[in-house]
Amino acid sequence: MSLLESKIWGNFLGMEILSTKDVLVLTQRKFTRELLAEFGDKDATPVVCPLESNHKLAADQGDYFDNPALYRKIVGKLNFLTNT
């Protein structure tokens, strides 16, 4: 049985639990797609690293985010995604 033919066991904290004959697979594909759709970037493509590895960020450069509450929501969901 391929992963595409696998059975979905359920959804726990945004994780899908898929089973094949030999393995269980935990994935956050659904949560990730919902996050991208919620923040208007559902057609995003993956990148290894969006910045140069030696890029220095500075607090006094760039524009402020228009909506701090939305920014905190995005960061919170990205932290959840990264840490689970």
C-alpha positions as CSV (number, residue, x, y, z in Angstrom):
1,M,0.0,0.0,0.0
2,S,1.4,3.4,-0.9
3,L,1.3,6.4,1.2
4,L,-1.3,7.9,-1.1
5,E,-3.5,4.8,-0.4
6,S,-2.9,5.0,3.3
7,K,-5.6,5.3,5.9
8,I,-5.9,8.5,7.9
9,W,-6.2,7.6,11.6
10,G,-7.1,11.0,12.8
11,N,-6.0,14.6,13.5
12,F,-4.3,15.5,16.8
13,L,-3.0,19.0,17.4
14,G,-2.9,19.6,13.7
15,M,-1.1,16.4,12.9
16,E,-2.5,13.7,10.6
17,I,-1.6,10.2,11.5
18,L,-1.4,8.0,8.3
19,S,-0.8,4.3,8.3
20,T,0.6,2.0,5.6
21,K,1.2,-1.7,5.9
22,D,4.6,-1.2,7.6
23,V,4.7,2.3,9.1
24,L,2.9,5.1,10.8
25,V,3.5,8.6,9.4
26,L,2.9,11.8,11.3
27,T,2.4,14.8,9.0
28,Q,1.4,18.4,9.4
29,R,0.4,18.8,5.8
30,K,-3.2,19.9,6.5
31,F,-2.2,22.4,9.2
32,T,0.5,23.9,7.0
33,R,-1.8,24.2,4.0
34,E,-4.5,25.9,6.2
35,L,-1.9,28.2,7.6
36,L,-0.7,29.3,4.2
37,A,-4.3,29.8,3.0
38,E,-5.2,31.8,6.1
39,F,-2.4,34.2,5.6
40,G,-2.9,34.5,1.8
41,D,0.1,32.5,0.5
42,K,-1.4,29.2,-0.4
43,D,0.6,29.0,-3.7
44,A,3.9,29.5,-1.9
45,T,6.7,27.2,-3.0
46,P,9.2,25.7,-0.7
47,V,12.7,27.1,-0.3
48,V,15.7,25.9,1.7
49,C,16.4,29.3,3.2
50,P,14.7,32.5,2.2
51,L,17.7,34.7,3.4
52,E,21.4,34.5,2.8
53,S,23.0,32.5,5.6
54,N,25.2,35.5,6.6
55,H,22.4,38.2,6.4
56,K,22.3,40.5,9.4
57,L,19.0,41.8,10.7
58,A,18.8,45.2,12.3
59,A,16.0,46.6,14.5
60,D,16.2,50.1,13.0
61,Q,15.8,49.0,9.3
62,G,12.7,48.2,7.3
63,D,9.0,49.0,7.7
64,Y,6.8,48.2,10.7
65,F,4.2,45.5,10.3
66,D,0.7,47.1,9.8
67,N,-1.1,44.8,12.2
68,P,0.9,43.6,15.2
69,A,-1.9,41.2,16.4
70,L,-1.9,39.5,13.0
71,Y,1.9,39.3,13.1
72,R,1.8,37.7,16.6
73,K,-0.8,35.2,15.3
74,I,1.4,34.2,12.3
75,V,4.5,33.9,14.5
76,G,2.6,31.8,17.1
77,K,1.4,29.4,14.4
78,L,4.8,29.1,12.8
79,N,6.3,28.4,16.3
80,F,3.7,25.7,16.8
81,L,4.5,24.2,13.4
82,T,8.2,24.2,14.1
83,N,8.0,22.8,17.5
84,T,5.6,19.9,16.9
